[in-house]
Amino acid sequence: MSTIQAYWAIISTRFRMLLQYRAAAVAGFGTQLFWGLIRVMIFEAFYRSTTAPQPMTYQEVVNYVWLGQALLMLLPGSVDREIYAMIRNGSVAYELLRPLDLYAIWFSRAVAARTAPALLRSIPLFALAWLFFGLQLPPSLGSAAAWLLATLGAVLLGCAITALMTITLLWTISGEGIAQLVPTAVYLLAGMVVPLPLFPAWAQPLLNFLPFRGLMDVPFRLYMGHIPAQEVLPLFAHQIVWTVALVLAGRWLLSRGMRRLVVQGG
């Protein structure tokens, strides 16, 4: 088996395993539907109470909200609990014996962890939101293609952040701190709480520079044509540059962690 096939096998096996958690997917679907309705009502109240021109129309915000609820699981919101346990009990030493790159293994697991739950929840939520709750389809095939490309970039970027979160467990007594801090920052800066165009003008340069907009804001605005499809390539390049930077940072941090790793027991 080639190295690429080995990593693909890790993704495929993990993906199929995570697809078995259908009860959790149903519960998550209900929760995301509930919070989607709440958020739509909040934004409806906001738009009804103001006459000032806004950078997004109410319909665009509705699309943004439902896309966020459908694809919530793509966000790097948690660490891999199995890797967390392996680091805590010392069985991570077995991972070091595999004839594969440890960072690539953890990145491959992150790909499955981000995509499998998202797939289970997004399809029914897309359908329901489109039929009953105002989600619109992309205005053109170009917008749809741009959205798919940007979503691919979002998956890679999210997995790089997830891998970096996982690597920090080598230095922490408990992983709960990083598991609470990073998702909060990601949800805010990716546009999950408030669409990024609604942030103040002084914050826009910083939001545009940081990688987090590539997780949600960019794909969603391409989907609904708020960003023209012709602009997808520089935006995708922004996602890839940040992904490469985070992968390099993760590899460097992991190499330092492995040099200092001490496993007790026998």
LUMNU-542784 format. One record per residue: y, x, z of N, C-alpha, C in turn. Coordinates in steps of 0.02 Angstrom, whole numbers. Each point is the difference from the previous one (the first is absolute). Example, Ala and Ser with C-alpha at 12.3 -4.5 7.8 and 13.67 -1.06 7.14 Angstrom:
SITE      nY      nX      nZ     caY     caX     caZ      cY      cX      cZ
SITE    -284     660     390      59     -45       0      60      45       0
SITE      53     -18     -36      59      42       3      55     -39      37
This chain:
SITE      nY      nX      nZ     caY     caX     caZ      cY      cX      cZ
SITE     -60      42       0      60     -42       0      62      44       0
SITE      48     -14     -44      62      38      -3      44     -17      59
SITE      51      42      12      45     -12      56      37     -66      -8
SITE      23     -15     -61      36     -63     -12     -45     -59      14
SITE     -63       5     -22     -47     -55      13     -12      -9      75
SITE      -1      55      37     -10      -4      72      57     -38      34
SITE      62      16     -19      56     -36      30       2     -72     -23
SITE     -18     -13     -62      -3     -69     -24     -54     -39      38
SITE     -55      33      16     -53     -33      39      26     -18      69
SITE      41      43      30      28     -15      66      45     -62      -5
SITE      43      -1     -52      44     -58      -8     -40     -63     -13
SITE     -49       4     -44     -40     -59     -19     -40     -27      59
SITE     -32      45      38     -40     -21      57      43     -32      53
SITE      55      33      16      45     -26      51      31     -66     -22
SITE      17      -5     -64      30     -61     -27     -48     -58       7
SITE     -63      10     -20     -50     -54       4     -12     -20      73
SITE       0      49      45     -10     -16      70      56     -43      27
SITE      63      18     -17      57     -38      25       4     -70     -29
SITE     -30     -10     -59      -1     -67     -29     -44     -48      39
SITE     -40      26      45     -44     -43      40      37     -37      55
SITE      60      23      17      37     -30      55      38     -62     -24
SITE     -37     -50     -21      31     -59     -29      33     -44      53
SITE     -29      -4      60      30     -41      53      68      28      19
SITE       4      67       5      65      31      15      50     -13     -56
SITE     -25       0     -62      45     -14     -57      26     -71       2
SITE     -43     -48      18      21     -70       5      53      -8      55
SITE     -13      32      57      48      -3      55      67      32     -20
SITE      -5      58     -33      61      33     -23      37     -41     -52
SITE     -37     -33     -44      30     -43     -50      41     -55      33
SITE     -30     -32      50      35     -54      35      63      25      34
SITE      -6      58      32      58      29      36      56      17     -49
SITE     -18      33     -56      51      19     -48      32     -60     -34
SITE     -39     -53     -11      28     -61     -28      50     -31      48
SITE     -18      -3      64      43     -29      52      66      39       3
SITE      -4      66       5      61      40       6      40      -1     -65
SITE     -33      -7     -56      36      -6     -63      43     -63      -1
SITE     -28     -56      23      39     -62       3      59       6      48
SITE     -12      32      57      55      11      48      56      41     -31
SITE     -18      54     -34      51      44     -29      38     -34     -56
SITE     -35     -40     -40      34     -37     -54      50     -48      30
SITE     -18     -34      55      46     -47      31      60      36      30
SITE     -10      60      28      56      38      27      49      19     -55
SITE     -27      24     -56      45      20     -55      33     -61     -32
SITE     -36     -56      -2      31     -61     -26      60     -19      42
SITE      -7       4      67      55     -16      45      58      48     -11
SITE     -16      64     -11      52      50     -12      39     -16     -64
SITE     -36     -15     -54      34     -13     -63      39     -66       1
SITE     -23     -49      40      36     -63       5      64       8      41
SITE       1      51      44      57       7      46      54      47     -25
SITE     -10      30     -58      49      47     -26      20     -17     -71
SITE      63      12     -15      24      -8     -69      17      67     -32
SITE      -9      54      38      14      67     -26     -52      19     -52
SITE      19      34     -53     -49      22     -51     -49      50      30
SITE     -63      -8     -17     -53      43      26     -32      40     -57
SITE     -28      59      16     -30      42     -52     -65     -28     -27
SITE     -28     -50      33     -61     -33     -24      10     -75       6
SITE     -28     -37     -48       2     -73       5     -53     -23      51
SITE       7     -63      21     -49     -27      47     -70       0     -30
SITE      -7     -17     -63     -65       0     -32     -30      70      -2
SITE      41      51     -12     -25      68       0     -24      20      70
SITE      35     -22      51     -21      14      68     -67     -34      16
SITE      -8     -62     -24     -64     -36      10     -57      39     -33
SITE      11      23     -61     -51      41     -33     -15      63      40
SITE      53      32      24      -6      62      39     -42     -11      63
SITE      14     -55      35     -36     -16      62     -74     -11     -13
SITE     -16     -40     -51     -71     -15     -12     -38      60     -27
SITE      33      42     -39     -33      62     -21     -14      44      60
SITE      47       3      47     -10      40      60     -57     -26      42
SITE      -5     -66       7     -54     -28      40     -68      11     -34
SITE      -1      -7     -66     -63       8     -36     -26      72       2
SITE      46      48      -4     -19      70      -5      14      39      64
SITE       4     -35      56      16      32      63     -48      56      17
SITE     -65      -9     -16     -50      49      21       4      65     -39
SITE      41       3     -52      10      63     -35      44      48      41
SITE      37     -27      48      44      42      40     -41      43      48
SITE      23      62      11     -36      44      47      15     -19      72
SITE     -34     -52      23      16     -28      66     -47      20      56
SITE     -52      40     -15     -48      17      52     -37      64     -20
SITE     -29      31      50     -42      58     -12     -72     -22      -7
SITE     -41      41     -30     -71     -14      -8     -34       4      69
SITE     -25     -56      24     -28      -1      68     -63      42       6
SITE     -38       7     -53     -60      41       3      18      74       5
SITE      50      22     -37      22      69       5      31      11      69
SITE      37     -49      24      29       4      68     -56      13      51
SITE     -55     -38      -6     -55       9      47     -34      68      -9
SITE      -7      22     -62     -32      65     -12      41      57      30
SITE      66      -4      -4      41      52      29      -5      -1      76
SITE      -3     -59      28      -3      -6      73     -67      22      28
SITE     -56     -15     -34     -65      17      29     -29      66     -28
SITE      36      32     -45     -21      66     -25     -44      -2     -61
SITE     -21     -59     -22     -45      -3     -58      36      17     -65
SITE      67      12       4      36      23     -59     -27      67     -24
SITE     -34      36      46     -30      65     -19     -50      -9     -57
SITE     -34     -58      -1     -48     -12     -54      36      -6     -67
SITE      61     -27       1      38      -6     -62      15      68     -30
SITE       8      50      44      16      68     -24     -60      33     -34
SITE     -60     -27      12     -59      29     -31     -14     -27     -70
SITE      36     -52     -19     -10     -28     -66      27      47     -54
SITE     -34       5     -57      23      45     -54      57     -31     -40
SITE      46     -33      35      57     -33     -32      63      16      39
SITE      57     -12     -31      64      12      31      14     -56      51
SITE      16      19      62       9     -50      53      59     -45     -14
SITE      56      28     -24      58     -41     -15     -17     -51     -54
SITE     -36      21     -52     -18     -45     -54     -46     -56      24
SITE     -44      16      48     -44     -51      29      42     -53      35
SITE      47      23      42      41     -47      38      46     -39     -46
SITE      26      31     -53      42     -35     -48     -42     -53     -37
SITE     -61      17     -19     -43     -48     -34     -15     -60      44
SITE     -12      12      65     -11     -56      46      62     -43       5
SITE      59      32      -2      62     -38       4       9     -45     -61
SITE     -20      25     -60       5     -41     -60     -40     -65       8
SITE     -61       6      25     -41     -60      11      29     -44      54
SITE      25      31      54      27     -39      56      63     -38     -19
SITE      38      25     -48      61     -34     -22     -16     -54     -51
SITE     -48      11     -44      -9     -45     -57     -49     -57      14
SITE     -54      12      36     -50     -52      10      28     -60      39
SITE      30      10      59      29     -58      35      55     -34     -39
SITE      40      40     -36      53     -30     -41     -28     -45     -54
SITE     -55      21     -31     -31     -40     -53     -26     -66      28
SITE     -32       3      58     -29     -61      29      55     -52      16
SITE      57      24      23      52     -47      22      49     -18     -55
SITE      12      46     -46      54     -11     -48     -16     -53     -52
SITE     -62      -2     -25     -17     -47     -53      11     -73      21
SITE     -29     -23      57      13     -70      19      73     -13      18
SITE      33      51      29      70     -11      20      45      -3     -62
SITE     -13      42     -49      37      -4     -63      -8     -70     -30
SITE     -61     -23      -3     -14     -65     -32      35     -57      38
SITE      -5       0      66      29     -54      40      77       2      -4
SITE      28      60       5      73       6      -2      27     -20     -69
SITE     -37      16     -53      21     -19     -67      -4     -76     -11
SITE     -52     -31      26     -11     -71     -11      46     -44      42
SITE      13      21      63      33     -46      46      64      27      33
SITE      11      65       1      54      27      42      53      40     -38
SITE       4      -8     -65      57      26     -38      -6      70     -28
SITE     -58      32       7      -7      66     -31      -1      -7     -76
SITE      41      39     -34       2      -2     -73     -40      59     -29
SITE     -24     -10     -61     -34      53     -36      52      49     -28
SITE     -20      61     -17      47      47     -31      32     -30     -62
SITE      63      14     -13      34     -31     -57     -23      26     -68
SITE     -35      57      -1     -22      29     -63     -61      43      11
SITE     -35      16     -54     -57      45       5      22      70      21
SITE      60      19     -22      26      66      20      10       4      75
SITE      26     -53      30      10      -1      72     -67       2      37
SITE     -50     -36     -27     -66       0      31     -31      70      -4
SITE       5      33     -57     -28      67      -8      36      50      45
SITE      67      -6       5      38      44      44     -20     -10      72
SITE     -11     -63      19     -22     -15      69     -67      31      14
SITE     -47      -4     -46     -67      28      11       4      76       7
SITE      41      33     -41       7      72       4      31      20      67
SITE      53     -36      20      33      15      63     -45     -15      60
SITE     -44     -51      -7     -47     -15      54     -51      56       7
SITE     -22      29     -55     -43      59       3      35      57      37
SITE      63      12     -17      38      51      36       6     -16      73
SITE       8     -64      18       6     -21      69     -65      13      39
SITE     -57     -12     -33     -65      14      32      -7      74      16
SITE      16      43     -48      -6      72      10      48      23      55
SITE      61     -25      -1      49      19      50     -21     -24      69
SITE     -25     -62       4     -22     -26      64     -60      38      28
SITE     -44      22     -44     -59      38      23      21      70      25
SITE      51      29     -32      25      65      24      30      -6      69
SITE      36     -55      13      29     -12      67     -56     -14      50
SITE     -50     -39     -20     -57     -14      44     -36      64      20
SITE     -13      43     -50     -34      63      15      40      43      48
SITE      66       1      -9      43      39      44      -2     -28      71
SITE       0     -66       7      -7     -31      66     -66      19      32
SITE     -53       0     -39     -66      17      27      -2      72      24
SITE      29      45     -38      -1      71      18      36      12      66
SITE      53     -38      14      37       9      62     -43     -14      62
SITE     -56     -34     -10     -45     -14      57     -29      64      29
SITE       0      54     -39     -26      64      25      42      28      57
SITE      62     -24       6      46      26      51      15     -50      55
SITE     -21     -62      -7      19     -51      48     -59     -19      45
SITE      16     -15      62     -51     -24      47     -23     -69     -20
SITE      47     -41     -22     -16     -68     -23      36     -11     -66
SITE     -33     -36     -45      31     -14     -64      43     -62      -1
SITE       7     -32      59      37     -63       1      74       9     -15
SITE      28      57      21      71      11     -11      17       2     -73
SITE     -35      41     -39      13       6     -71     -17     -65     -36
SITE     -50     -36      26     -21     -63     -31      52     -55      11
SITE      44       9      49      52     -49      13      66      20     -34
SITE      17      64       2      64      23     -25       5      -3     -77
SITE     -52      28     -33       3       5     -73       2     -69     -33
SITE     -44     -47      18       3     -65     -33      68     -35       8
SITE      30       7      60      66     -31      10      51      27     -48
SITE       2      67      -7      47      31     -47     -17     -20     -72
SITE     -64      -1     -17     -21     -17     -68      20     -71     -18
SITE     -14     -48      45      16     -70     -14      74     -10     -12
SITE      41      35      40      72      -8      -7      26      33     -64
SITE     -20      62     -11      29      39     -55     -33     -14     -68
SITE     -58     -34       0     -32     -19     -63      24     -67     -26
SITE      34     -39      44      25     -65     -20     -41     -59      24
SITE     -47      12      45     -42     -54      24      38     -47      46
SITE      46      26      40      39     -42      46      56     -35     -37
SITE      41      39     -34      56     -26     -41      -2      36     -67
SITE       5     -36     -56       2      34     -65      55      53      -1
SITE     -17      58     -26      46      56       3      68     -12     -34
SITE       4     -38     -55      66     -13     -29      48     -37      48
SITE     -26     -33      52      43     -36      47      26      46      55
SITE     -22      62       3      26      48      48      72      17     -19
SITE      41      25      48      69      19     -15       4      53     -55
SITE      56       2     -34       9      47     -56      -5      72      23
SITE      25      14      62      -2      70      24     -71      25      11
SITE     -48     -46       9     -69      20      12     -40      10     -64
SITE      26     -24     -56     -39       1     -62     -18      70     -24
SITE      46      49       1     -20      68     -22     -58      28      40
SITE       0     -10      65     -54      26      42     -65     -38     -15
SITE       3     -66      -6     -59     -39     -16     -29      19     -67
SITE      43      15     -48     -23      19     -67     -32      69      -1
SITE      21      44      46     -28      67       2     -67       1      36
SITE      -6     -35      55     -62       2      40     -59     -28     -40
SITE     -61      20      19     -58     -23     -39     -19     -72      11
SITE      23     -31      53     -27     -64      21      14     -57     -49
SITE      56       4     -37      15     -53     -47     -54      -4     -55
SITE     -34      55     -12     -53       0     -50     -62     -38      21
SITE      -4     -18      64     -59     -37      24       4     -74     -16
SITE      59     -29       2       8     -71     -11      59     -18     -45
SITE      58      25      19      62     -21     -33      -2      11     -76
SITE     -19      60     -20      -1      15     -72     -50     -43     -38
SITE     -64      -4      22     -47     -42     -38      22     -73      -3
SITE      26     -27      55      18     -71       2      59     -15     -45
SITE      50      43       0      59     -13     -43     -16      11     -73
SITE     -48      43     -16     -23       6     -69     -38     -62     -20
SITE     -40     -28      46     -39     -60     -13      44     -58     -23
SITE      57     -10      34      40     -58     -15      58      16     -47
SITE       3      61     -27      51      18     -48      67      17      31
SITE       4       3      66      63      20      33      17      72     -17
SITE     -52      42      -9       7      66     -30     -31      -4     -70
SITE      36      17     -53     -28      -5     -68     -63      43      -7
SITE     -47     -24     -39     -63      36     -10      10      69     -30
SITE      55       9     -37      14      64     -33      12      56      51
SITE      16     -18      63      15      50      51     -62      21      40
SITE     -58     -22     -20     -60      12      41     -19      74       3
SITE       9      37     -54     -24      70       0      36      44      51
SITE      68       0       4      31      40      53     -18     -24      70
SITE      -9     -65       8     -20     -26      66     -71      21      17
SITE     -45      -2     -49     -68      23      11      -1      75      15
SITE      42      38     -34       6      72      14      23      12      71
SITE      46     -42      25      23       5      69     -58     -10      48
SITE     -43     -50     -14     -59     -12      42     -47      60      -1
SITE     -12      28     -59     -48      55      -7      26      63      33
SITE      65      14      -7      28      60      31      -7      -4      76
SITE      15     -57      29      -8      -8      72     -74       2      20
SITE     -43     -27     -41     -72       3      15     -24      73       2
SITE      19      39     -50     -19      70      -2      28      37      61
SITE      63     -13      17      30      33      57     -37     -17      65
SITE     -18     -63       8     -36     -20      61     -71      27       1
SITE     -32       3     -59     -68      30      -3       3      73      19
SITE      49      37     -26       6      71      17      15       9      74
SITE      43     -43      28      14       4      72     -63     -16      40
SITE     -38     -49     -22     -61     -18      35     -52      56      -2
SITE      -7      31     -58     -48      55      -6      21      59      44
SITE      64      15       2      23      55      42     -12     -16      73
SITE      15     -61      20      -9     -20      70     -74      -1      18
SITE     -43     -22     -45     -71      -1      13     -29      70       7
SITE      23      46     -42     -24      69       5      18      31      67
SITE      60     -15      25      20      25      66     -42     -33      55
SITE     -12     -64      -8     -40     -36      50     -71      26       3
SITE     -29      16     -57     -69      24      -1      -6      69      32
SITE      53      41      -7      -2      67      32       2      -4      75
SITE      30     -54      26       7      -8      72     -51     -48      31
SITE     -40     -31     -43     -46     -51      24     -53      29      46
SITE     -10     -32      57     -52      20      48     -44     -61      13
SITE     -64       6     -13     -48     -53      12     -46      20      58
SITE       2     -38      53     -40      16      58     -65     -41       0
SITE     -52      28      30     -64     -34       3     -51      35     -42
SITE     -61     -28      -3     -53      32     -38     -50     -50     -25
